[in-house]
Amino acid sequence: MAAYPRTQALMARGSAFLGSDTAILCGAMSWVSERNLVSAISNAGGFGVIACGAMTPELLDAEITATTALTDKPFGVNLITMHPMLFDLLAVCARHKVGHVVLAGGIPPKGSIEALKEGGAKVICIPPTLALAKKYLRSGADALVIEGMEAGGHIGPVSTSVLAQEILPAIAADTLVFVAGGIGRGEAIAGYLEMGAAGVQLGTRFAAATESIAHPAFKKAFFRGNARDAVASVQVDPRLPVIPVRALKNKGTEEFTAKQVEVAKLLDAGTVDMGEAQLQIEHFWAGALRRAVIDGDVENGSLMAGQSVGMVTKEEPVAEIIGQLMAEAEAALARR
Ligand SMILES: Cc1cc2nc3c(=O)[nH]c(=O)nc-3n(C[C@H](O)[C@H](O)[C@H](O)COP(=O)(O)O)c2cc1C
């Protein structure tokens, strides 16, 4: 990789922690972040992360083995904390000596961070607030990703720029913090590095890369999509909680709203109880991302994408994307 001395100097802590040339992580994306994209990212000097999602321990085992065959560079694994077999997945990571494990989707259950550290892994957590950031560090997290609501996929309520201002000045001098959500260009990376970030995490920018196995129709939707098309799902009824998901608007997003109204009516009529109603809401999206990414059903599937989707205009190899991001960051820092 070419030399980007100013950027690499600001990324030095993050790169040393990850073991990669740059401190640019490709955030795990369910169905997208599998062996091909993950190994391509790590081979190009970034840090790839396998999205375990709802995989069984056997499938994760096979995915790690296959990724190891495609790269000798470090990569990580992202586990969702509410996975019913979380501790079996932790054991799979330990068996493979995975160096970095990201715990996503809520507060890590008791014993999970300890189990990872006993297995020799570095643990990365995703705190939604400064208070939880401090709690995760006390529990043993080695690094943090702070992710704003501009991001694709499941999101919190606060923007990246506000999270960065709240969290970086408070803890980034002594803690490794990677900033995620809405990053599409290197100038933004330079800004967060100057604020004290150890590095950054991007998802949307890499989802439609040449090496991504996402269906051509899914990639095309990304090339066409603008920032304003990547909208957060809306909760219709206060009784039926919905964790917001940012995705490109399509027929599926409209039907999700209609489904909530329908289930709320069933609840009013006493036809279903609260448990069943909430289950029906949750099940609506189960498999929807797979339908879009793998089957190419861009009408009814979930086109999870961040607001940076407007900066994704064509299919490019990940090495070119990383090269552009680094060159833009370097030029911005040189102009200071
Ligand atoms: C299609 C898609 C799927 C995602 N799936 C996951 C996931 O399974 N686990 C997770 O922690 N984050 C997931 N994310 C979030 C990414 O890891 C990353 O943090 C996010 O994309 C960064 O914001 P950006 O999209 O604005 O670059 C997903 C994002 C996208 C776009």
PDBQT file of the ligand as one rigid body, heavy atoms in Angstrom, charges set to zero:
ROOT
HETATM    1  C1  LIG A 401     -26.376  -4.548   5.226  1.00  0.00    +0.000 C 
HETATM    2  C2  LIG A 401     -25.855  -4.259   6.636  1.00  0.00    +0.000 A 
HETATM    3  C3  LIG A 401     -25.876  -5.287   7.585  1.00  0.00    +0.000 A 
HETATM    4  C4  LIG A 401     -25.361  -5.052   8.872  1.00  0.00    +0.000 A 
HETATM    5  N1  LIG A 401     -25.326  -6.101   9.775  1.00  0.00    +0.000 NA
HETATM    6  C5  LIG A 401     -24.723  -5.918  10.983  1.00  0.00    +0.000 A 
HETATM    7  C6  LIG A 401     -24.560  -7.006  11.892  1.00  0.00    +0.000 A 
HETATM    8  O1  LIG A 401     -24.947  -8.138  11.604  1.00  0.00    +0.000 OA
HETATM    9  N2  LIG A 401     -23.939  -6.767  13.090  1.00  0.00    +0.000 N 
HETATM   10  C7  LIG A 401     -23.479  -5.511  13.422  1.00  0.00    +0.000 A 
HETATM   11  O2  LIG A 401     -22.924  -5.350  14.515  1.00  0.00    +0.000 OA
HETATM   12  N3  LIG A 401     -23.613  -4.466  12.571  1.00  0.00    +0.000 NA
HETATM   13  C8  LIG A 401     -24.207  -4.655  11.370  1.00  0.00    +0.000 A 
HETATM   14  N4  LIG A 401     -24.283  -3.586  10.490  1.00  0.00    +0.000 N 
HETATM   15  C9  LIG A 401     -23.617  -2.298  10.830  1.00  0.00    +0.000 C 
HETATM   16  C10 LIG A 401     -22.165  -2.268  10.277  1.00  0.00    +0.000 C 
HETATM   17  O3  LIG A 401     -21.339  -3.197  10.946  1.00  0.00    +0.000 OA
HETATM   18  C11 LIG A 401     -21.496  -0.884  10.430  1.00  0.00    +0.000 C 
HETATM   19  O4  LIG A 401     -21.315  -0.547  11.771  1.00  0.00    +0.000 OA
HETATM   20  C12 LIG A 401     -22.286   0.210   9.742  1.00  0.00    +0.000 C 
HETATM   21  O5  LIG A 401     -22.613  -0.196   8.442  1.00  0.00    +0.000 OA
HETATM   22  C13 LIG A 401     -21.455   1.510   9.732  1.00  0.00    +0.000 C 
HETATM   23  O6  LIG A 401     -22.166   2.570   9.215  1.00  0.00    +0.000 OA
HETATM   24  P1  LIG A 401     -22.210   2.928   7.627  1.00  0.00    +0.000 P 
HETATM   25  O7  LIG A 401     -23.132   1.915   7.030  1.00  0.00    +0.000 OA
HETATM   26  O8  LIG A 401     -22.780   4.293   7.610  1.00  0.00    +0.000 OA
HETATM   27  O9  LIG A 401     -20.828   2.820   7.097  1.00  0.00    +0.000 OA
HETATM   28  C14 LIG A 401     -24.838  -3.788   9.213  1.00  0.00    +0.000 A 
HETATM   29  C15 LIG A 401     -24.849  -2.759   8.239  1.00  0.00    +0.000 A 
HETATM   30  C16 LIG A 401     -25.344  -2.983   6.967  1.00  0.00    +0.000 A 
HETATM   31  C17 LIG A 401     -25.300  -1.861   5.946  1.00  0.00    +0.000 C 
ENDROOT
TORSDOF 0
